[in-house]
Amino acid sequence: MSDLTAALNSMSGAITAFETALNVSQNNIANAQTPGYVEQTATFEPLPVDYSTGSGVGAGGVISGPVVSSRDVYAENAVQQAQTSLGNWTQQLSTLQDLQSSFPIDGTTGIPGALNTLYSAFSSWAASPNDSNAQQGVITSAQGLVQAFQQQAGAVSTAAQSADNDLTNLVSQVNTLTGKIQQDNITLGTAEGVSDPSVQADLYNNLEQLSAIVPITTIPQSDGTQEVLLNGQTALVVGQTQYKISANVAVPQNPPPTYPSAAPSAQILDSDGNDITSQITSGQIGGLLQAVNVTLAQIQGSASQQGSLNQLAQSVADTVNSILTSGNISDANPATGAPAAPGVPLFSYDPTNPAGVAASLSVSPGMTPDQLAAIDPGPPEVDNGIPLALANLATPQTAADEINGMSYNQFYGTMAGQLGTAISNAQSNQQSSQDTLTQAQTLRQQNSGVDLNQEAIKVLQFQQSYDAASKMVTVLDQVTQDFLDAIQLVQ
């Protein structure tokens, strides 16, 4: 009789084990598309055969063992690193590509077109140095160049301001995600959370999203929680504590700025207000910092550099003004004793802000066509020497008429080319990073993902085992009842 009771207990344990396994497989199927979820596997533990009855036959059987997660930490890290790289290049491309259209290089529009128009106006003036229409053409062309520089400076400034807004939004996303990770850690600290695969799924989904924005280092803890560091240095989540970061724009003061009135740089501050910008070299925020603090700063200037656009604007203005002021508007008049009228500058800008020349450039206030100096006093004196020298700026013959050994158009082309190169690099690296991410996600899916076909087979197997165990219980129950009935008849 004891053997029958032991067998019934064994079958009862088996039924419970198969029921648990069925629930695990059904949960796998239901969550196959849930972000962050990985396959869970039910395990079985054998019951020892009991020979103490002396019959040589014990109950044995199986009971439920722990549910094992197939999560591969190395695969997760590979996906996170690929997300970080993709976020970097995608954000750089997003920040810079719209600006490219404002840098025309066809020579007919924008700054190149305005420069060519001004050179042409100088040539027309040289042909008729006293023609008021030719003189007016120079003033009008100069105004067109001023407008082109101001528009170009405005386009770069708008791109930088838009990037600042994006930075604020990205930082907000970081704090939202680290807050969710904090809550996951809190839940995992409870008995229910430890055994709930959905909590781990949410945790790793949040980590993957966070890795696309900033580079992170994760340190798994024994209780299933995660310690999260920004690039292995600054704490974002430790245990059940979150550390928020913030965005800021400012002109760095250490070292003292060379151009204190330049456009501010983007900064990231930790929870104590310390500047941690240098720690973020990838992810979306890293890509945005690269685009703003490096690529755009090279054009519009920063605390440490004037900016190529301002260099060009100042060089054009200074050179044109220098040539004009070296000439005379009119010769001296011996009859009246009136001296020669010296030339006046055509352009003006704010000299106190070298990193803002392009934006402040203008035609000198009150400048009129008859104030253009055409006479080169020589010797020998040349009536149209000044406009000829100005027209030659298109193809400079001396280093004084160049900027960094290039003509103004060539310098502009180099500036636009550097922007184009940055965009091209971002495009190619974005594609390669996407390929790497796809490969990492595929490998993770192969190692840890739910295979619906395999789960369907498991469900069928566990259902059959459950049914068989149930039938065995029915049989044992009937045998037991028959045995009891037989005892009563004997009595």
C-alpha positions in Angstrom: 0.0 0.0 0.0 2.9 2.4 0.8 4.3 1.8 -2.7 1.0 2.8 -4.2 0.9 6.0 -2.1 4.5 6.8 -3.0 3.7 6.3 -6.7 0.7 8.6 -6.5 2.9 11.3 -4.8 5.5 10.8 -7.5 3.0 11.2 -10.3 1.5 14.3 -8.5 5.0 15.9 -8.5 5.5 15.0 -12.2 2.1 16.6 -13.1 3.1 19.8 -11.3 6.5 19.8 -13.1 5.0 19.3 -16.5 2.4 22.0 -15.8 5.2 24.4 -14.9 7.1 23.5 -18.0 4.0 24.1 -20.1 3.5 27.5 -18.5 7.1 28.5 -19.2 6.8 27.5 -22.9 3.5 29.2 -23.3 5.0 32.3 -21.7 7.9 32.2 -24.2 5.5 32.0 -27.1 3.4 34.9 -25.7 6.5 37.1 -25.2 8.5 36.1 -28.3 8.2 39.7 -29.7 8.5 41.5 -26.4 11.6 43.8 -26.5 14.4 42.5 -24.2 12.7 39.1 -23.6 14.8 35.9 -23.9 13.9 32.3 -23.9 13.2 30.7 -20.5 13.8 27.0 -20.0 12.1 24.8 -17.5 14.3 22.2 -15.8 13.5 19.0 -13.9 15.1 17.5 -10.9 15.0 13.8 -10.3 13.6 12.3 -7.1 15.8 9.6 -5.5 14.7 6.1 -5.6 13.8 4.9 -2.1 14.9 1.4 -1.3 14.1 1.6 2.4 10.9 -0.4 1.9 13.0 -3.5 1.2 11.2 -4.3 -2.0 13.9 -2.8 -4.1 11.5 -0.6 -5.9 11.1 3.1 -4.9 8.9 5.9 -6.2 11.5 8.1 -8.0 10.1 10.6 -10.5 10.8 14.3 -11.1 9.9 17.6 -9.7 10.3 21.2 -11.1 13.7 22.7 -11.0 14.7 26.3 -11.4 13.6 28.2 -14.6 16.8 29.0 -16.5 17.2 32.2 -18.6 19.1 31.9 -21.8 20.3 35.5 -21.7 23.9 35.9 -23.0 25.5 38.9 -21.3 28.2 39.0 -24.0 25.6 39.1 -26.7 23.8 41.9 -24.9 27.0 43.9 -24.6 27.7 43.4 -28.3 24.3 44.8 -29.2 24.7 47.7 -26.8 28.1 48.6 -28.3 26.7 48.5 -31.8 23.7 50.7 -30.8 26.2 53.2 -29.3 28.1 53.4 -32.6 25.0 53.6 -34.7 23.6 56.4 -32.5 26.8 58.4 -32.9 26.9 58.4 -36.7 23.1 58.8 -37.1 23.1 61.8 -34.9 26.0 63.4 -36.6 24.3 62.9 -40.0 21.0 64.3 -38.7 22.7 67.4 -37.2 24.9 68.2 -40.3 23.1 67.1 -43.4 20.5 69.8 -43.5 23.2 72.4 -43.3 25.0 71.1 -46.4 22.4 72.7 -48.8 23.3 76.2 -47.4 26.9 75.7 -48.6 26.6 76.0 -52.4 29.8 75.3 -54.4 28.5 75.9 -57.9 29.9 79.5 -58.0 26.6 81.0 -58.8 24.8 81.3 -55.4 25.7 81.9 -51.8 29.1 83.3 -50.9 30.9 82.0 -54.0 28.3 83.5 -56.3 28.4 86.8 -54.4 32.3 86.9 -54.6 32.2 86.3 -58.3 29.6 89.0 -58.7 31.8 91.4 -56.8 34.9 90.5 -58.9 32.8 91.2 -62.0 31.7 94.6 -60.6 35.3 95.5 -59.9 36.2 94.7 -63.5 33.3 96.8 -64.9 34.4 99.7 -62.6 38.0 99.3 -63.8 36.8 99.7 -67.4 34.9 102.9 -66.5 36.4 104.3 -63.3 34.3 107.4 -63.3 31.0 105.8 -64.4 28.5 106.2 -61.6 26.6 103.1 -62.7 29.8 101.0 -62.5 30.5 102.5 -59.1 26.9 101.7 -57.9 27.4 98.2 -59.2 30.3 97.8 -56.8 28.2 99.0 -53.8 25.3 96.7 -54.8 27.6 93.7 -55.2 29.2 94.4 -51.9 25.8 94.5 -50.2 25.1 91.1 -51.8 28.3 89.6 -50.4 27.4 91.0 -47.0 24.0 89.4 -47.2 25.5 86.1 -48.3 27.9 86.0 -45.3 25.1 86.9 -42.9 22.8 84.2 -44.3 25.6 81.7 -44.1 26.4 82.6 -40.5 22.6 82.5 -39.7 22.3 79.0 -41.2 25.2 77.7 -39.1 23.8 79.4 -36.0 20.4 77.9 -36.6 21.9 74.5 -36.9 23.7 74.9 -33.7 20.6 76.1 -31.8 18.6 73.2 -33.2 21.4 70.9 -31.9 21.2 72.5 -28.5 17.5 71.7 -28.4 18.2 68.1 -29.5 20.8 67.8 -26.7 18.3 68.9 -24.1 15.8 66.3 -25.4 18.4 63.5 -25.4 19.5 64.3 -21.9 15.9 64.1 -20.8 15.6 60.7 -22.5 18.7 59.5 -20.6 17.2 60.5 -17.3 13.9 58.9 -18.1 15.6 55.6 -19.0 17.9 55.6 -16.0 14.8 56.2 -13.9 13.2 53.1 -15.4 16.3 51.1 -14.8 16.3 52.3 -11.2 12.7 51.0 -10.9 13.7 47.7 -12.4 16.5 47.4 -9.9 14.0 48.1 -7.1 11.6 45.4 -8.4 14.4 42.9 -8.8 15.2 43.4 -5.1 11.9 41.7 -4.3 11.2 38.0 -4.3 8.7 38.4 -7.0 11.0 40.4 -9.2 13.8 37.9 -9.1 11.7 35.2 -10.6 9.8 37.4 -13.1 11.5 37.3 -16.5 9.4 40.3 -17.7 11.4 42.5 -15.2 14.7 41.4 -16.7 13.2 41.9 -20.2 12.3 45.5 -19.3 15.7 46.1 -17.7 17.7 45.0 -20.7 15.3 46.8 -23.2 15.9 50.0 -21.2 19.7 49.4 -21.2 19.7 48.8 -25.0 17.7 52.1 -25.6 20.1 53.9 -23.2 23.2 52.6 -25.0 22.0 54.2 -28.3 22.1 57.6 -26.6 25.3 57.4 -24.5 28.1 54.9 -24.1 27.4 52.8 -21.0 29.2 50.2 -19.0 26.9 47.7 -17.1 28.0 45.7 -14.1 25.6 42.9 -13.2 25.0 42.3 -9.5 24.3 39.0 -7.7 20.7 40.0 -7.1 20.0 40.5 -10.8 20.2 44.3 -10.7 22.5 46.3 -12.9 25.0 49.1 -12.0 25.2 51.5 -14.9 28.2 53.8 -15.5 28.5 56.4 -18.3 31.5 55.2 -20.3 32.7 53.3 -17.3 33.3 56.5 -15.3 30.2 58.4 -14.1 27.5 56.7 -12.2 24.0 56.8 -13.7 22.4 54.0 -11.7 23.9 52.3 -8.6 21.6 49.8 -6.9 18.3 51.6 -6.2 19.8 55.1 -6.7 19.6 57.2 -9.9 22.1 59.9 -10.8 20.7 62.4 -13.3 22.8 64.4 -15.9 22.0 67.8 -17.4 22.7 69.7 -20.6 24.3 73.2 -20.7 25.7 75.6 -23.2 28.6 77.9 -22.2 31.9 79.4 -23.3 34.5 77.3 -21.5 36.6 79.3 -19.0 39.4 76.9 -18.4 41.7 77.6 -20.2 40.7 81.2 -20.5 38.9 81.7 -23.9 40.8 83.3 -26.8 37.4 84.4 -28.2 35.1 85.1 -25.1 32.3 86.4 -27.3 32.2 83.3 -29.5 29.3 80.9 -29.8 29.0 78.7 -26.7 29.9 75.1 -26.6 27.6 72.2 -25.7 28.3 70.6 -22.3 27.1 67.7 -20.2 27.1 67.9 -16.5 26.8 65.1 -13.9 24.5 65.1 -10.9 27.0 67.3 -9.0 27.3 69.8 -11.8 30.8 68.7 -12.9 31.6 68.9 -16.6 31.7 65.3 -18.0 31.5 66.3 -21.7 34.8 64.7 -22.5 33.6 61.3 -21.3 30.8 61.1 -24.0 32.6 60.2 -27.2 29.8 58.1 -28.9 26.1 57.5 -28.8 23.7 60.1 -30.0 24.9 62.6 -27.5 28.5 61.9 -28.4 27.6 62.4 -32.1 25.8 65.6 -31.4 28.7 67.0 -29.3 31.1 66.1 -32.2 28.9 67.9 -34.7 28.5 71.0 -32.6 31.7 71.4 -30.7 34.0 70.3 -33.5 32.5 70.4 -37.0 30.2 73.5 -36.6 32.8 75.2 -34.3 35.4 75.0 -37.0 33.0 77.0 -39.2 31.3 79.5 -36.8 34.1 79.7 -34.2 34.4 78.8 -30.5 36.3 79.9 -27.4 39.5 78.7 -28.9 39.1 79.4 -32.7 37.8 82.2 -34.8 36.0 79.9 -37.3 36.7 79.6 -41.0 33.6 81.5 -42.0 34.7 84.5 -39.9 38.3 84.2 -41.1 37.0 84.4 -44.7 34.7 87.4 -44.0 37.5 89.3 -42.2 40.1 88.6 -44.8 37.9 89.7 -47.7 36.9 92.9 -45.8 40.4 93.7 -44.7 42.0 93.1 -48.0 39.3 95.1 -50.0 39.5 97.9 -47.5 43.3 98.0 -47.5 43.4 98.3 -51.3 40.7 101.0 -51.4 42.3 103.1 -48.6 45.7 102.9 -50.4 44.1 104.8 -53.4 42.7 108.2 -53.9 39.2 109.3 -54.8 40.6 112.4 -56.5 44.0 114.0 -57.2 45.3 117.0 -55.4 44.3 120.4 -56.9 47.3 122.8 -57.2 45.0 125.6 -58.1 43.0 125.5 -55.0 45.6 123.8 -52.8 43.1 121.0 -52.0 45.0 117.8 -51.2 44.2 114.4 -52.8 41.0 112.8 -51.3 42.1 109.4 -49.8 40.0 106.3 -50.2 37.6 105.0 -47.6 36.8 101.4 -46.4 34.0 99.6 -48.2 33.3 97.1 -45.4 32.9 97.3 -41.7 32.4 94.7 -38.9 32.6 94.5 -35.1 36.3 94.4 -34.3 35.7 93.4 -30.7 34.3 90.0 -31.7 36.5 88.2 -34.3 34.4 85.1 -33.9 31.4 87.0 -35.1 32.7 88.8 -38.2 30.5 87.0 -40.7 27.3 87.9 -38.8 28.4 91.6 -38.2 29.8 92.3 -41.6 28.2 95.3 -43.4 28.9 97.9 -46.1 30.4 100.9 -44.3 27.6 103.2 -43.1 27.0 106.2 -45.3 29.2 104.7 -48.1 28.2 106.3 -51.5 29.4 105.3 -55.0 31.4 108.5 -55.5 33.5 107.6 -52.4 35.1 104.6 -54.2 38.8 105.3 -54.7 39.9 104.3 -58.2 43.2 106.2 -58.5 46.4 104.3 -57.6 48.8 107.1 -56.7 51.8 105.0 -57.7 54.2 106.1 -58.8 53.3 105.9 -61.6 49.8 107.0 -61.0 47.1 104.8 -62.6 43.6 106.2 -62.9 41.9 102.7 -62.6 44.7 101.0 -60.7 42.6 100.3 -57.6 39.6 98.5 -59.3 42.2 96.5 -61.4 43.9 95.3 -58.1 40.5 94.5 -56.7 39.4 92.5 -59.8 42.7 90.5 -59.5 41.5 89.1 -56.2 39.7 86.5 -58.2 43.1 85.0 -59.1 45.5 86.4 -56.6 49.1 86.9 -57.5 50.6 87.7 -54.1 50.3 86.1 -50.6 48.8 89.3 -49.3 45.7 88.7 -51.5 45.3 85.1 -50.3 44.1 83.3 -47.2 46.1 80.3 -46.0 47.7 80.2 -49.5 44.4 80.0 -51.3 42.1 82.4 -53.1 38.8 83.3 -51.3 36.8 80.9 -53.5 39.3 78.1 -52.9 39.2 78.7 -49.1 35.4 78.6 -49.2 35.5 75.4 -51.2 37.8 73.8 -48.6 35.4 74.9 -45.8 32.4 73.4 -47.6 34.4 70.3 -48.5 35.3 69.7 -44.9 31.6 69.8 -44.0 30.8 67.5 -46.9 33.5 65.1 -45.8 32.1 65.0 -42.3 28.6 64.2 -43.7 30.0 61.6 -46.1 31.9 59.9 -43.2 28.8 59.9 -41.1 26.8 58.3 -43.9 29.3 55.5 -44.6 29.8 54.8 -40.9 26.1 54.8 -40.2 25.6 52.1 -42.8 28.5 50.0 -41.5 27.3 50.5 -37.9 23.8 49.4 -38.9 25.2 46.2 -40.5 27.1 45.5 -37.3 24.0 46.0 -35.2 22.0 43.8 -37.4 24.6 41.1 -37.1 24.8 41.4 -33.3 21.0 41.3 -32.9 20.9 38.2 -35.1 23.5 36.4 -33.1 21.7 37.4 -29.9 18.4 36.0 -31.3 20.1 32.8 -32.2 21.6 32.4 -28.7 18.8 33.7 -26.6 15.8 34.4 -28.6 12.5 32.4 -28.6 12.3 29.8 -31.4 8.5 29.4 -31.9 8.9 26.1 -33.7 10.9 24.6 -30.9 8.5 26.0 -28.3 5.6 24.4 -30.2 7.4 21.1 -30.0 8.0 21.5 -26.3 4.4 22.4 -25.7 3.3 19.2 -27.5 5.9 17.1 -25.5 5.0 18.5 -22.1 1.3 18.2 -22.9 1.7 14.5 -23.8 3.8 14.0 -20.6 1.2 15.8 -18.5 -1.6 13.6 -20.0 0.4 10.4 -19.5 1.1 11.3 -15.8 -2.6 12.2 -15.3 -3.6 8.8 -16.8 -1.1 7.1 -14.5 -2.6 8.8 -11.5 -6.1 7.6 -12.6 -4.7 4.0 -13.0 -3.0 4.1 -9.6 -6.1 5.6 -8.0 -8.2 2.7 -9.5 -5.7 0.1 -8.3 -5.7 1.6 -4.9 -9.4 1.5 -4.7 -9.5 -2.0 -5.9 -7.0 -3.0 -3.3 -9.0 -1.4 -0.6 -12.2 -3.1 -1.8 -10.4 -6.5 -1.8 -9.3 -6.0 1.8 -12.8 -5.2 2.9 -14.1 -8.4 1.2 -11.5 -10.5 2.9 -12.4 -9.1 6.2 
